[in-house]
Amino acid sequence: MTTPRPTLAVTMGDPAGIGPEIAVKALLDGGVREVSRPFVIGDLRVLRQAAKFCGLAPRFHVASGPADLADAAAVIDVMDLDLVDPARLAIGQVQALGGEAAFACVRRSAELAMAREVAAVVTGPINKESLRAAGVPHIGHTEMYAELTGARQEMTMFSILDLRIFFLTRHVSLAEACRLITRERVLAGIERSLKALRQLGYASPHLAVAGLNPHAGDGGLFGREELDEIAPAVAEAKARGHRVSGPLAADSVFHLARLGRFDAVLSLYHDQGHIAAKMMDFERTVSVTLGLPILRTSVDHGTAFDVAGTGKASAVSLIEAIRVAARYAAQGIRLADEPAAQPA
């Protein structure tokens, strides 16, 4: 079953960053309300302050839960967790208070999503240093949601224009990412990427696998990872009947995919895919987490401490993340390993 305007929980992110400001702007966007019933999980005092930073004067409605939304134009529904005294908050700075508040919002959103009280979660930006200062034992959103939901095989996908980018590795050093590129891991990444594409409606998806070394190794001249690990994984995937190409030089594969040669690209490490996506359209790159028992999308940018408190931050990325979550939820797409549950 599907619903035309799914209920979405939007986390405010780190209160010292731009998250509260873009949350206020996004929830006042008419296009967002046309496709969803969104509310912010956060702190009412921080959101009121953020609205002032932006020169806005919306009406706030404190909702006890997703069933208690005002769901009205020019009104921002807030689940107020009473987390932060703005007088103690240093805008634009790393601090434990910011990490604590950000994690509390994530935890509450996971609880609501697991209880199927919301159709999806959309996350605002967090700061890894603030999380560490708060003693949060997770480096990022994906790791937090995996722990909170019991997921064990999560994977990141970027939705950018009409292209999808999958990530074989994420938040590890480049040296560690290279060590993790094994035949078994690449093959598993190919299988998971293709499964997600089919869930998204691609009947016969064509996936490109990026190379690791310059010129995809040039036949072993610049490293053997392509010969020993990546190419054998691609060959095995083809033997299983999949449409897979690669390894292809990373300096051209994303451009070729953008031209329509491929439906998606499997990026081997964090910056390889991030740089390509953000060069295509920084503001409209949306991060989607695969393999969770809940649907979660996110902005693909940080807390922007340098502009926090000025009201200048663009809400385009968050608006796009909400729209993607609403579209997937309305279509019953969860990108999970288990069957989809009825959305809220």
Backbone torsions as a table, in degrees:
resi	resn	phi	psi	omega
1	MET	NA	148.0	-179.9
2	THR	-128.6	166.0	177.8
3	THR	-134.6	140.5	-174.9
4	PRO	-71.8	-28.4	-179.9
5	ARG	-128.7	81.0	-176.6
6	PRO	-66.7	150.6	177.0
7	THR	-81.7	126.1	-175.7
8	LEU	-123.1	134.6	173.8
9	ALA	-95.4	124.2	-179.6
10	VAL	-111.2	118.0	179.1
11	THR	-82.7	144.2	-175.8
12	MET	-77.9	-11.9	-179.0
13	GLY	77.1	-161.5	178.8
14	ASP	-68.6	123.1	-176.2
15	PRO	-66.6	-16.2	179.5
16	ALA	-87.1	-7.9	-179.0
17	GLY	-103.3	-159.1	-176.5
18	ILE	-84.9	-4.3	-176.8
19	GLY	-51.9	-51.8	179.3
20	PRO	-60.8	-36.4	-178.9
21	GLU	-67.4	-45.1	-179.3
22	ILE	-73.1	-27.4	176.3
23	ALA	-64.6	-44.6	178.4
24	VAL	-61.4	-46.8	-179.7
25	LYS	-62.9	-43.6	-175.9
26	ALA	-65.4	-41.4	-177.0
27	LEU	-75.0	-11.1	173.6
28	LEU	-93.6	-1.8	-178.7
29	ASP	-76.9	125.5	-177.9
30	GLY	-61.6	-35.5	179.7
31	GLY	-65.9	-33.7	177.6
32	VAL	-64.3	-44.9	-177.8
33	ARG	-70.0	-26.7	178.0
34	GLU	-64.0	-31.5	-172.9
35	VAL	-109.4	-5.4	-175.7
36	SER	-154.5	168.9	171.6
37	ARG	-115.4	83.9	-173.3
38	PRO	-92.0	151.8	170.0
39	PHE	-144.8	156.8	-178.1
40	VAL	-100.0	133.6	169.7
41	ILE	-97.0	119.8	-177.5
42	GLY	177.9	-137.2	-178.3
43	ASP	-127.3	124.0	-176.4
44	LEU	-60.3	-40.5	-178.2
45	ARG	-64.8	-40.1	179.1
46	VAL	-66.7	-40.3	-179.2
47	LEU	-69.3	-36.7	175.1
48	ARG	-62.4	-42.9	178.1
49	GLN	-62.7	-41.7	179.3
50	ALA	-62.0	-40.4	178.5
51	ALA	-61.5	-39.5	177.3
52	LYS	-64.8	-41.2	176.9
53	PHE	-55.8	-35.8	-175.8
54	CYS	-89.0	-0.7	-178.5
55	GLY	71.2	29.8	-178.3
56	LEU	-113.6	154.2	179.4
57	ALA	-135.9	62.4	-179.3
58	PRO	-76.0	166.5	170.8
59	ARG	-91.8	133.0	178.3
60	PHE	-103.2	137.5	175.6
61	HIS	-118.8	120.0	178.9
62	VAL	-83.1	115.8	-178.2
63	ALA	-101.8	135.8	177.9
64	SER	-73.4	-20.7	179.8
65	GLY	-177.3	179.9	-177.8
66	PRO	-59.7	-23.1	-179.8
67	ALA	-84.0	-1.3	-173.6
68	ASP	-118.0	30.1	-177.2
69	LEU	-81.6	143.0	172.7
70	ALA	-71.1	-37.7	177.2
71	ASP	49.7	55.7	-177.1
72	ALA	-131.5	152.8	179.2
73	ALA	-60.6	141.9	178.0
74	ALA	66.6	13.1	177.4
75	VAL	-119.3	133.1	177.4
76	ILE	-105.2	115.8	176.7
77	ASP	-79.6	132.5	-176.7
78	VAL	-131.7	129.7	165.1
79	MET	-91.9	102.8	-172.4
80	ASP	-85.3	112.7	179.0
81	LEU	-90.8	-1.6	177.5
82	ASP	52.3	59.3	-170.9
83	LEU	-97.6	-33.8	-164.7
84	VAL	-135.1	131.3	168.0
85	ASP	-89.1	112.3	-177.5
86	PRO	-53.7	-26.3	179.7
87	ALA	-67.3	-22.9	179.5
88	ARG	-95.5	-6.9	-174.0
89	LEU	-91.5	125.5	176.6
90	ALA	-94.8	101.2	-178.1
91	ILE	-60.8	134.6	175.9
92	GLY	78.7	18.9	-177.9
93	GLN	-132.5	148.4	172.7
94	VAL	-68.4	132.0	179.2
95	GLN	-163.6	151.9	-179.1
96	ALA	-62.2	-36.3	-179.5
97	LEU	-57.9	-40.0	178.9
98	GLY	-66.0	-42.9	179.0
99	GLY	-65.9	-39.9	179.3
100	GLU	-62.7	-45.6	-178.7
101	ALA	-66.2	-43.1	-179.7
102	ALA	-60.6	-43.4	-179.0
103	PHE	-68.3	-37.2	178.5
104	ALA	-61.1	-39.2	177.9
105	CYS	-65.8	-43.0	178.2
106	VAL	-61.5	-46.1	-178.9
107	ARG	-60.1	-44.4	-179.7
108	ARG	-66.9	-38.6	178.9
109	SER	-63.8	-38.6	178.7
110	ALA	-64.8	-40.3	178.5
111	GLU	-61.4	-44.7	-179.4
112	LEU	-65.7	-41.3	-178.8
113	ALA	-68.9	-41.1	179.1
114	MET	-65.4	-30.9	177.6
115	ALA	-82.5	-0.1	-179.1
116	ARG	61.1	30.3	173.9
117	GLU	-83.3	-18.1	173.6
118	VAL	-130.3	153.6	-178.5
119	ALA	-81.2	-26.9	-178.3
120	ALA	-163.0	164.2	176.4
121	VAL	-116.9	135.9	175.5
122	VAL	-121.4	123.8	-171.5
123	THR	-106.3	137.6	173.2
124	GLY	-84.5	170.7	-173.1
125	PRO	-72.5	142.5	176.8
126	ILE	-122.1	166.1	-179.1
127	ASN	-117.8	124.0	-175.5
128	LYS	-65.4	-35.0	179.0
129	GLU	-68.5	-37.1	177.4
130	SER	-67.7	-38.0	175.4
131	LEU	-60.8	-44.4	179.5
132	ARG	-63.8	-40.5	178.5
133	ALA	-62.4	-30.7	179.8
134	ALA	-84.9	-3.9	-179.5
135	GLY	78.2	17.7	177.1
136	VAL	-72.2	123.6	-173.0
137	PRO	-82.9	32.7	-179.1
138	HIS	-138.6	143.9	-174.4
139	ILE	-87.6	-18.5	-177.3
140	GLY	-163.4	179.9	-178.2
141	HIS	-57.5	-48.3	-174.7
142	THR	-58.3	-44.3	-179.4
143	GLU	-66.4	-37.6	178.9
144	MET	-64.7	-48.7	-178.2
145	TYR	-67.3	-33.7	176.7
146	ALA	-61.2	-45.2	179.4
147	GLU	-66.9	-43.3	-175.9
148	LEU	-71.2	-24.6	-178.0
149	THR	-108.3	-4.4	179.8
150	GLY	79.7	15.3	179.8
151	ALA	-74.6	150.4	-178.4
152	ARG	-127.7	-10.0	-176.4
153	GLN	-133.5	48.2	-178.2
154	GLU	-73.6	156.1	-178.5
155	MET	-152.5	148.5	-179.1
156	THR	-99.1	137.7	173.8
157	MET	-127.2	136.9	171.5
158	PHE	-100.1	136.6	170.9
159	SER	-108.7	116.4	-175.9
160	ILE	-139.5	113.3	-174.0
161	LEU	54.9	-124.3	179.1
162	ASP	-105.0	24.2	-176.9
163	LEU	-118.3	149.4	173.7
164	ARG	-119.0	136.0	176.8
165	ILE	-123.4	126.1	178.4
166	PHE	-106.3	153.7	-176.3
167	PHE	-120.7	120.6	179.0
168	LEU	-72.1	-40.4	175.1
169	THR	-129.5	161.3	-175.5
170	ARG	-130.6	-101.4	-171.2
171	HIS	-88.9	71.2	172.6
172	VAL	-137.2	163.3	177.6
173	SER	-64.0	160.6	179.3
174	LEU	-62.2	-38.9	178.7
175	ALA	-61.9	-42.1	179.0
176	GLU	-68.5	-37.9	177.9
177	ALA	-59.2	-42.0	178.8
178	CYS	-62.7	-39.0	178.9
179	ARG	-67.5	-27.8	-177.2
180	LEU	-81.9	-8.5	-178.2
181	ILE	-83.7	87.1	178.6
182	THR	-113.2	162.5	179.5
183	ARG	-56.2	-44.7	-177.6
184	GLU	-64.6	-43.3	-177.8
185	ARG	-69.3	-40.4	179.1
186	VAL	-63.7	-43.3	179.9
187	LEU	-62.8	-42.4	178.7
188	ALA	-64.3	-38.7	177.8
189	GLY	-64.3	-39.3	177.0
190	ILE	-61.6	-47.9	-178.7
191	GLU	-61.4	-43.1	-178.5
192	ARG	-68.9	-38.3	178.7
193	SER	-64.0	-45.1	-179.6
194	LEU	-66.2	-36.5	177.1
195	LYS	-61.8	-43.9	179.4
196	ALA	-63.6	-41.5	179.4
197	LEU	-62.1	-38.7	177.5
198	ARG	-66.7	-38.5	176.8
199	GLN	-62.8	-29.2	180.0
200	LEU	-83.6	-1.2	174.3
201	GLY	106.5	2.4	176.3
202	TYR	-78.4	114.7	-176.7
203	ALA	-68.9	-41.2	-179.8
204	SER	-138.5	74.2	-172.9
205	PRO	-67.1	146.8	177.5
206	HIS	-113.6	115.5	-176.2
207	LEU	-108.3	134.3	173.1
208	ALA	-103.2	140.5	177.4
209	VAL	-107.9	122.7	179.7
210	ALA	-71.3	150.1	172.8
211	GLY	-82.3	165.5	179.9
212	LEU	-95.1	-46.5	-173.8
213	ASN	-92.4	165.5	175.6
214	PRO	-53.6	134.4	179.8
215	HIS	59.2	28.1	-177.2
216	ALA	54.2	36.0	174.1
217	GLY	89.9	-17.0	-177.9
218	ASP	47.0	54.6	175.4
219	GLY	64.2	28.1	178.2
220	GLY	99.1	-3.9	179.9
221	LEU	-67.7	-31.5	-176.0
222	PHE	-120.8	40.3	-179.6
223	GLY	117.2	153.3	-175.4
224	ARG	-106.5	3.7	-177.4
225	GLU	-58.4	-40.2	178.8
226	GLU	-62.9	-43.9	-177.7
227	LEU	-71.3	-41.7	-171.0
228	ASP	-90.4	-28.2	-173.1
229	GLU	-121.5	-50.8	-170.2
230	ILE	-77.0	-51.7	-179.0
231	ALA	-60.1	-43.0	176.4
232	PRO	-60.7	-35.2	177.8
233	ALA	-67.0	-41.3	178.0
234	VAL	-63.9	-42.0	179.5
235	ALA	-62.6	-40.6	178.5
236	GLU	-65.6	-39.6	178.4
237	ALA	-62.9	-41.2	177.7
238	LYS	-63.9	-39.7	179.0
239	ALA	-62.9	-25.4	177.9
240	ARG	-85.5	2.3	175.9
241	GLY	94.7	10.9	-178.6
242	HIS	-88.1	151.6	173.8
243	ARG	-90.1	99.8	-177.1
244	VAL	-136.3	137.6	176.4
245	SER	-124.0	146.4	176.2
246	GLY	135.0	-178.7	-1.2
247	PRO	-71.2	139.1	-179.0
248	LEU	-115.4	145.2	-177.1
249	ALA	-52.6	128.9	-174.9
250	ALA	-67.0	-19.9	-179.6
251	ASP	-77.5	-5.4	179.2
252	SER	-131.7	-20.0	-171.6
253	VAL	-64.0	-36.4	-179.6
254	PHE	-70.3	-36.4	176.6
255	HIS	-64.7	-43.0	179.2
256	LEU	-63.3	-39.7	178.0
257	ALA	-65.6	-39.1	178.8
258	ARG	-63.2	-30.7	177.8
259	LEU	-77.8	-8.8	177.4
260	GLY	104.0	5.0	179.0
261	ARG	-67.1	-30.7	-178.6
262	PHE	-135.6	155.9	177.4
263	ASP	-83.2	-25.6	-177.1
264	ALA	-160.6	165.5	177.9
265	VAL	-127.9	136.8	170.9
266	LEU	-93.2	108.0	177.5
267	SER	-84.1	141.3	-174.9
268	LEU	-87.0	-23.2	179.2
269	TYR	-150.3	166.7	-170.1
270	HIS	-48.2	-63.6	-171.9
271	ASP	-70.6	-24.6	-179.7
272	GLN	-57.3	-46.3	-179.9
273	GLY	-86.5	-33.2	-179.2
274	HIS	-63.1	-45.2	-178.9
275	ILE	-62.1	-44.4	-179.7
276	ALA	-61.1	-47.0	-177.2
277	ALA	-64.4	-44.6	-175.1
278	LYS	-72.6	-24.1	173.8
279	MET	-73.6	-29.4	178.0
280	MET	-70.9	-50.2	179.5
281	ASP	-165.6	93.7	-174.2
282	PHE	-57.2	-47.3	-171.6
283	GLU	-73.9	-25.6	-175.5
284	ARG	-104.6	15.6	172.7
285	THR	-80.0	123.8	-178.8
286	VAL	-117.5	133.3	177.6
287	SER	-93.8	132.7	178.5
288	VAL	-126.1	133.0	179.9
289	THR	-95.7	124.2	177.8
290	LEU	-92.5	154.8	171.5
291	GLY	85.1	-0.6	175.2
292	LEU	-86.7	155.3	174.5
293	PRO	-78.1	4.5	176.8
294	ILE	-128.7	162.5	175.9
295	LEU	-94.0	126.7	-179.7
296	ARG	-138.1	126.6	173.2
297	THR	-120.6	166.2	-176.2
298	SER	-156.9	156.5	167.0
299	VAL	-63.9	155.6	175.4
300	ASP	-114.3	55.0	174.1
301	HIS	-150.3	169.1	-175.1
302	GLY	-92.3	-164.4	-174.7
303	THR	-79.2	-12.0	176.4
304	ALA	47.2	55.1	-179.0
305	PHE	-55.3	-26.5	-176.8
306	ASP	-68.4	-23.1	178.8
307	VAL	-116.1	0.6	179.8
308	ALA	-59.7	137.6	179.1
309	GLY	89.6	-4.4	-178.6
310	THR	-96.7	-17.3	-176.9
311	GLY	78.9	4.8	-175.3
312	LYS	-87.1	-16.0	-173.4
313	ALA	-62.0	137.7	178.0
314	SER	-79.5	138.1	178.3
315	ALA	-97.8	8.0	-174.9
316	VAL	-58.1	-44.1	-177.9
317	SER	-63.6	-42.1	178.9
318	LEU	-68.2	-40.2	176.7
319	ILE	-59.2	-43.8	179.7
320	GLU	-65.8	-38.9	178.8
321	ALA	-63.6	-38.8	177.2
322	ILE	-66.0	-42.7	-178.8
323	ARG	-64.9	-40.0	177.8
324	VAL	-64.5	-44.9	178.9
325	ALA	-61.3	-42.6	180.0
326	ALA	-63.6	-42.2	-179.1
327	ARG	-65.0	-46.4	-180.0
328	TYR	-64.2	-43.7	-178.1
329	ALA	-64.2	-42.4	-180.0
330	ALA	-63.8	-28.5	179.2
331	GLN	-90.2	-1.0	-179.1
332	GLY	76.7	18.0	-179.7
333	ILE	-88.5	124.4	179.6
334	ARG	-120.5	-16.2	179.6
335	LEU	57.7	35.8	179.1
336	ALA	-107.5	166.5	179.5
337	ASP	-80.2	-23.3	-179.9
338	GLU	-99.6	167.8	-179.8
339	PRO	-59.7	149.7	-179.2
340	ALA	-70.0	143.5	173.9
341	ALA	-95.1	163.7	178.5
342	GLN	-66.5	125.9	-179.8
343	PRO	-70.8	156.9	179.8
344	ALA	-76.5	NA	NA
